Amino acid sequence: MSLQVSEMKLKYLNRTYSKVSSKMYDYNCDVKLVVGTETFKAHRDVLVNASDYFSAMFTHDMRERQDDVVRLQEVSPRGFAAMIEYVAYFVLCDVTFVKE
């Protein structure tokens, strides 16, 4: 099943969602995202396909396209972790938003 996100982008829903083991998160990751004091390993292709923000960052002529480590500003580690879970697995976590 898919959900049309924009005119040119579909998001595919994993109806048989099962969380992978934590070891799988590190498997063949090609970028590290530093958010505050936390570091998140990720796959550029997954981020590019799921987010216009990361698509612009990693496909246009920007410094981050070449960097192995990218520092993100204006987001908390907790908020970013929730976003990654949503992007990677289309699962909305129970998150309470607070100003940090």
C-alpha positions as CSV (number, residue, x, y, z in Angstrom):
1,M,0.0,0.0,0.0
2,S,1.2,3.5,-0.7
3,L,0.3,7.0,0.3
4,Q,0.8,9.9,-2.1
5,V,2.9,12.5,-0.2
6,S,3.3,15.0,-3.1
7,E,2.7,15.0,-6.8
8,M,6.0,13.2,-7.5
9,K,6.5,11.2,-4.2
10,L,4.9,8.1,-2.7
11,K,5.5,6.7,0.7
12,Y,5.1,3.0,1.0
13,L,3.5,1.6,4.1
14,N,4.9,-1.4,5.8
15,R,1.8,-3.2,7.1
16,T,3.8,-6.0,8.5
17,Y,6.0,-3.7,10.5
18,S,8.4,-5.3,12.9
19,K,11.2,-3.4,14.5
20,V,14.7,-4.6,13.5
21,S,17.3,-5.4,16.1
22,S,19.5,-2.4,17.1
23,K,22.5,-4.0,15.3
24,M,20.6,-3.5,12.0
25,Y,20.5,0.2,12.5
26,D,24.3,0.3,12.0
27,Y,24.4,-2.0,9.0
28,N,25.9,-0.2,5.9
29,C,25.0,3.3,7.2
30,D,26.7,6.0,5.1
31,V,26.1,9.1,7.1
32,K,26.2,10.2,10.8
33,L,23.9,12.9,11.9
34,V,24.9,14.8,15.0
35,V,22.0,16.3,17.0
36,G,23.1,18.0,20.2
37,T,25.2,15.5,22.0
38,E,23.7,12.4,20.2
39,T,24.9,10.8,17.0
40,F,22.5,8.9,14.7
41,K,23.7,6.6,11.9
42,A,21.5,6.6,8.8
43,H,21.2,5.7,5.2
44,R,21.2,8.7,2.8
45,D,18.9,7.0,0.3
46,V,16.3,6.3,3.0
47,L,16.4,9.9,4.2
48,V,16.3,11.3,0.6
49,N,13.3,9.2,-0.4
50,A,11.4,10.1,2.8
51,S,12.1,13.8,3.2
52,D,12.2,16.8,1.0
53,Y,14.6,18.4,3.5
54,F,17.1,15.6,3.3
55,S,16.6,15.2,-0.5
56,A,17.7,18.8,-0.9
57,M,20.6,18.3,1.5
58,F,22.0,15.2,-0.1
59,T,21.2,15.6,-3.8
60,H,22.0,19.2,-4.5
61,D,25.4,20.9,-4.5
62,M,25.6,21.4,-0.8
63,R,28.5,20.7,1.6
64,E,26.5,18.0,3.4
65,R,26.3,15.9,0.2
66,Q,30.0,15.1,0.6
67,D,30.3,15.0,4.4
68,D,30.3,11.7,6.3
69,V,29.2,13.6,9.5
70,V,26.4,16.2,9.3
71,R,25.5,18.4,12.3
72,L,21.9,19.4,12.5
73,Q,20.8,22.5,14.4
74,E,17.4,23.6,15.8
75,V,16.2,20.1,16.7
76,S,16.5,18.1,19.9
77,P,17.9,14.6,20.0
78,R,14.5,13.3,21.3
79,G,12.6,15.0,18.5
80,F,15.0,13.8,15.8
81,A,14.8,10.2,17.1
82,A,11.0,10.3,16.8
83,M,11.3,11.7,13.3
84,I,13.8,8.9,12.3
85,E,11.4,6.2,13.6
86,Y,8.6,7.8,11.6
87,V,10.6,8.2,8.4
88,A,12.1,4.7,8.5
89,Y,9.2,2.7,9.7
90,F,6.1,5.0,9.3
91,V,5.4,4.5,12.9
92,L,4.3,7.5,15.0
93,C,5.8,7.3,18.4
94,D,4.1,8.6,21.5
95,V,6.0,11.8,21.8
96,T,5.2,14.8,24.1
97,F,6.6,17.9,22.6
98,V,8.2,20.2,25.1
99,K,10.5,23.2,24.6
100,E,14.0,22.2,25.5
